[in-house]
């Protein structure tokens, strides 16, 4: 399934098990408890130089460290917050293992999709999961069925800036789905492949279609100091924009480009190209050919 249809783990509220770490609050709690038991020392505890006050400060500090350790243990047991080897152990519950060089975010998303691997009916979600699980170089997969029993998998890769997969990756995916005759040697191989590609499905694996566009923009900087910082900020936002839109099926809106190029310290933006929105189909990816080189800053010193 598309990542947008997965539960957004980052939007989940923090679990109640997590304690709010506030050092000053812990100190006041200790002082209040001790004062209730010994009212005569209340005035003394207001002195920072008092050894008893310093001892309570030490207790509060170590209590905060312990609470922090408990918080870390809770986070390490949650799919939304676990990282590194903690995430590997959570994945075992789902029957999933990390691929070589697979980052936490990709691994976490694949764990969420792992139940689709149990579906042997050839759903779009199961095809997507198996393609992502075949190799960590697969960035995304678009699944389409132009006719009954005809499945087309379009592959977006991490291997190149524009997302085009290598022949080696495409061949590996073809082997994963049993499209290469030399990969099926035994009855066990046939049965294993039927869990990935149901009998009767004709699977076609294609590279993503790159839809190029160019960017030509003039950014007028406002008078005053700090122009170098403004320029750096605009370029950083533009790089983030390219990263966020470098996915299949994501259209390039001129309004979004204007919003990206505008920043505090920018007086005006003239966007010459693209002259209209760049529409993108589900199996296509938009690609800015000239990257940030298409932005000219005026008023720069």
Secondary structure per residue as TSV (DSSP state, phi and psi in degrees):
chain	resnum	aa	ss	phi	psi
A	1	X	-	360.0	156.7
A	2	X	-	-64.3	146.0
A	3	X	G	-59.5	-27.4
A	4	X	G	-67.1	-20.9
A	5	X	G	-88.4	-11.0
A	6	X	S	-74.3	155.2
A	7	X	-	-63.7	128.2
A	8	X	-	-76.3	99.5
A	9	X	G	-64.1	-30.1
A	10	X	G	-69.4	-18.6
A	11	X	G	-89.6	-6.6
A	12	X	S	-69.1	143.0
A	13	X	-	-67.5	153.9
A	14	X	-	-64.1	137.9
A	15	X	-	-65.5	149.8
A	16	X	T	-67.0	-17.2
A	17	X	T	-65.5	-23.2
A	18	X	S	-77.3	127.6
A	19	X	-	-88.4	144.7
A	20	X	-	-83.0	117.8
A	21	X	-	-87.2	106.8
A	22	X	-	-132.5	106.9
A	23	X	H	-60.0	-47.2
A	24	X	H	-61.8	-37.4
A	25	X	H	-65.6	-39.2
A	26	X	H	-64.5	-42.0
A	27	X	H	-61.3	-45.2
A	28	X	H	-64.9	-35.7
A	29	X	H	-62.8	-45.0
A	30	X	H	-64.9	-42.9
A	31	X	H	-64.1	-41.1
A	32	X	H	-64.3	-43.1
A	33	X	H	-64.1	-43.6
A	34	X	H	-68.1	-36.5
A	35	X	H	-67.7	-36.2
A	36	X	H	-63.8	-36.3
A	37	X	H	-80.4	-29.5
A	38	X	-	-137.5	82.9
A	39	X	G	-59.2	-25.1
A	40	X	G	-67.8	-20.6
A	41	X	G	-99.2	6.8
A	42	X	T	-57.7	-44.3
A	43	X	T	-66.5	-36.4
A	44	X	G	-65.4	-36.2
A	45	X	G	-69.0	-10.8
A	46	X	G	-79.2	-11.6
A	47	X	-	-90.8	120.7
A	48	X	T	-68.5	-24.6
A	49	X	T	-80.1	-10.4
A	50	X	-	-67.8	127.2
A	51	X	H	-54.8	-36.2
A	52	X	H	-66.3	-37.6
A	53	X	H	-64.5	-42.7
A	54	X	H	-63.7	-36.2
A	55	X	H	-65.7	-40.9
A	56	X	H	-64.7	-37.3
A	57	X	H	-60.7	-40.8
A	58	X	H	-65.4	-43.0
A	59	X	H	-60.2	-42.6
A	60	X	H	-64.4	-39.4
A	61	X	H	-63.7	-46.8
A	62	X	H	-69.4	-32.2
A	63	X	H	-64.9	-39.2
A	64	X	H	-66.0	-39.5
A	65	X	H	-62.1	-41.5
A	66	X	H	-65.4	-42.9
A	67	X	H	-63.2	-37.5
A	68	X	H	-64.1	-39.0
A	69	X	H	-65.4	-39.3
A	70	X	H	-64.9	-41.7
A	71	X	H	-59.1	-43.7
A	72	X	H	-62.9	-38.1
A	73	X	H	-65.7	-39.3
A	74	X	H	-64.2	-46.9
A	75	X	H	-62.7	-35.7
A	76	X	T	-68.9	-11.8
A	77	X	T	-106.3	6.6
A	78	X	S	-112.6	135.7
A	79	X	T	-59.9	-35.3
A	80	X	T	-68.5	-28.1
A	81	X	T	-122.9	-10.9
A	82	X	-	-67.8	147.2
A	83	X	-	-136.9	166.0
A	84	X	H	52.4	-134.0
A	85	X	H	-68.6	-24.9
A	86	X	H	-60.5	-41.7
A	87	X	H	-67.7	-34.5
A	88	X	H	-60.7	-40.9
A	89	X	H	-70.0	-36.2
A	90	X	H	-64.6	-38.5
A	91	X	H	-62.2	-27.7
A	92	X	H	-59.9	-33.7
A	93	X	T	-63.2	-25.5
A	94	X	T	-100.0	1.2
A	95	X	T	71.1	31.2
A	96	X	-	-122.0	142.5
A	97	X	-	-123.8	153.4
A	98	X	-	-71.8	137.7
A	99	X	-	-79.6	158.0
A	100	X	T	-56.8	132.6
A	101	X	T	64.1	18.9
A	102	X	-	-82.4	122.9
A	103	X	-	-73.1	162.3
A	104	X	H	-58.2	-44.2
A	105	X	H	-62.0	-43.9
A	106	X	H	-66.7	-43.2
A	107	X	H	-61.8	-43.2
A	108	X	H	-62.0	-43.0
A	109	X	H	-64.3	-38.9
A	110	X	H	-69.4	-34.7
A	111	X	H	-61.6	-42.0
A	112	X	H	-60.4	-31.8
A	113	X	T	-91.3	-0.1
A	114	X	G	-63.1	-29.0
A	115	X	G	-65.0	-21.7
A	116	X	G	-68.7	-18.5
A	117	X	G	-68.8	-18.4
A	118	X	G	-79.3	-13.3
A	119	X	-	-82.9	121.0
A	120	X	-	-103.0	13.9
A	121	X	S	-92.4	1.8
A	122	X	-	74.3	43.2
A	123	X	-	-74.0	162.8
A	124	X	H	-61.0	-38.4
A	125	X	H	-65.4	-40.1
A	126	X	H	-69.4	-39.9
A	127	X	H	-61.0	-41.5
A	128	X	H	-64.6	-43.4
A	129	X	H	-62.2	-46.4
A	130	X	H	-65.4	-35.6
A	131	X	H	-67.4	-43.4
A	132	X	H	-65.4	-32.0
A	133	X	H	-81.4	-11.6
A	134	X	H	-73.9	-34.6
A	135	X	-	-162.4	137.2
A	136	X	T	-72.3	-8.0
A	137	X	T	-76.2	-14.5
A	138	X	E	-76.1	117.3
A	139	X	E	-86.5	-41.6
A	140	X	E	-159.2	162.5
A	141	X	E	-137.4	131.5
A	142	X	E	-106.9	127.6
A	143	X	E	-111.1	127.5
A	144	X	E	-137.2	154.2
A	145	X	E	-132.6	88.8
A	146	X	E	-65.7	-21.1
A	147	X	E	-152.7	162.7
A	148	X	T	-55.2	133.6
A	149	X	T	68.1	4.9
A	150	X	E	-107.1	114.5
A	151	X	E	-116.1	128.2
A	152	X	E	-114.4	121.6
A	153	X	E	-105.6	118.0
A	154	X	E	-101.5	127.0
A	155	X	E	-107.4	127.7
A	156	X	E	-107.0	134.1
A	157	X	E	-120.8	155.0
A	158	X	S	-81.7	-7.2
A	159	X	S	-68.7	-31.6
A	160	X	S	-128.9	155.1
A	161	X	T	-57.5	-34.2
A	162	X	T	-93.1	5.0
A	163	X	-	87.8	0.1
A	164	X	-	-69.7	130.7
A	165	X	-	-80.9	154.7
A	166	X	-	-79.9	163.7
A	167	X	H	-62.1	-35.7
A	168	X	H	-61.8	-41.9
A	169	X	H	-67.5	-42.7
A	170	X	H	-62.2	-39.9
A	171	X	H	-65.6	-37.7
A	172	X	H	-65.3	-40.7
A	173	X	H	-66.6	-37.4
A	174	X	H	-63.2	-37.9
A	175	X	H	-67.4	-38.1
A	176	X	H	-61.2	-38.3
A	177	X	T	-96.9	13.7
A	178	X	T	69.9	30.0
A	179	X	-	-92.9	-2.3
A	180	X	S	-114.9	120.2
A	181	X	G	-61.5	-31.0
A	182	X	G	-75.0	-1.7
A	183	X	G	-96.7	-6.0
A	184	X	-	-111.1	105.5
A	185	X	-	-111.5	-31.9
A	186	X	S	-128.9	169.6
A	187	X	H	-62.6	-35.3
A	188	X	H	-61.7	-37.9
A	189	X	H	-63.6	-41.6
A	190	X	H	-63.8	-45.0
A	191	X	H	-65.4	-38.0
A	192	X	H	-65.7	-38.9
A	193	X	H	-69.5	-28.5
A	194	X	H	-66.5	-22.0
A	195	X	H	-77.2	-21.5
A	196	X	H	-95.8	-44.0
A	197	X	S	-129.5	106.9
A	198	X	-	-59.7	153.7
A	199	X	T	-59.0	132.9
A	200	X	T	100.1	-19.8
A	201	X	-	-78.8	130.4
A	202	X	E	-102.0	107.7
A	203	X	E	-98.8	133.3
A	204	X	E	-121.6	130.2
A	205	X	E	-112.6	124.0
A	206	X	E	-129.4	152.1
A	207	X	E	-75.5	156.2
A	208	X	-	-61.6	147.1
A	209	X	E	-90.7	120.4
A	210	X	E	-86.9	126.1
A	211	X	E	-108.2	97.6
A	212	X	E	-77.4	150.6
A	213	X	E	-148.6	161.8
A	214	X	-	-116.0	152.1
A	215	X	-	-115.3	125.7
A	216	X	E	-134.0	112.3
A	217	X	E	-141.9	143.7
A	218	X	E	-112.1	123.9
A	219	X	E	-111.7	115.2
A	220	X	E	-89.5	115.4
A	221	X	E	-80.7	142.2
A	222	X	-	-72.1	148.5
A	223	X	S	-61.5	149.3
A	224	X	S	125.2	177.1
A	225	X	S	-76.5	171.3
A	226	X	-	79.3	21.4
A	227	X	H	-67.0	-34.3
A	228	X	H	-63.3	-39.4
A	229	X	H	-68.4	-38.4
A	230	X	H	-63.8	-44.4
A	231	X	H	-60.5	-45.2
A	232	X	H	-62.5	-38.1
A	233	X	H	-66.7	-42.3
A	234	X	H	-62.9	-44.8
A	235	X	H	-66.1	-36.5
A	236	X	H	-64.7	-42.6
A	237	X	H	-64.2	-36.6
A	238	X	H	-68.3	-39.9
A	239	X	H	-62.7	-41.2
A	240	X	H	-62.3	-38.6
A	241	X	H	-61.9	-44.8
A	242	X	H	-62.7	-38.5
A	243	X	H	-67.1	-40.3
A	244	X	H	-73.7	-30.6
A	245	X	H	-94.8	-1.9
A	246	X	-	-81.7	51.4
A	247	X	S	-132.8	161.5
A	248	X	B	-69.8	138.1
A	249	X	T	79.1	8.6
A	250	X	-	-97.8	110.6
A	251	X	-	-73.0	153.0
A	252	X	B	-100.9	113.4
A	253	X	-	-96.6	134.4
A	254	X	H	-61.4	-37.8
A	255	X	H	-61.3	-37.0
A	256	X	H	-68.9	-36.4
A	257	X	H	-66.1	-42.3
A	258	X	H	-58.5	-46.5
A	259	X	H	-63.1	-33.3
A	260	X	H	-71.8	-40.7
A	261	X	H	-77.8	-24.4
A	262	X	-	-76.8	142.2
A	263	X	-	-159.7	167.7
A	264	X	T	-61.7	122.9
A	265	X	T	103.0	-1.3
A	266	X	E	-103.2	127.7
A	267	X	E	-90.1	-37.0
A	268	X	E	-159.7	153.5
A	269	X	E	-132.6	128.2
A	270	X	E	-113.1	114.0
A	271	X	E	-104.3	102.7
A	272	X	E	-83.6	-35.8
A	273	X	E	-147.0	140.5
A	274	X	S	-69.5	145.6
A	275	X	S	-79.8	-13.5
A	276	X	S	-148.8	169.6
A	277	X	-	-60.0	142.2
A	278	X	B	-94.3	105.9
A	279	X	-	-82.0	142.3
A	280	X	-	-135.4	132.6
A	281	X	-	-80.7	169.1
A	282	X	T	-61.6	-26.6
A	283	X	T	-98.1	9.8
A	284	X	E	-114.4	159.2
A	285	X	E	-131.3	132.1
A	286	X	E	-75.6	142.9
A	287	X	E	-141.7	117.7
A	288	X	E	-81.5	113.8
A	289	X	T	-69.5	-34.1
A	290	X	T	-104.2	4.7
A	291	X	G	51.7	-140.0
A	292	X	G	-75.9	-8.5
A	293	X	G	-66.3	-15.9
A	294	X	G	-81.4	1.9
A	295	X	E	-105.0	124.4
A	296	X	E	-111.7	129.5
A	297	X	E	-100.5	129.0
A	298	X	E	-108.9	148.5
A	299	X	S	83.0	10.0
A	300	X	-	-78.8	143.2
A	301	X	-	-127.7	360.0
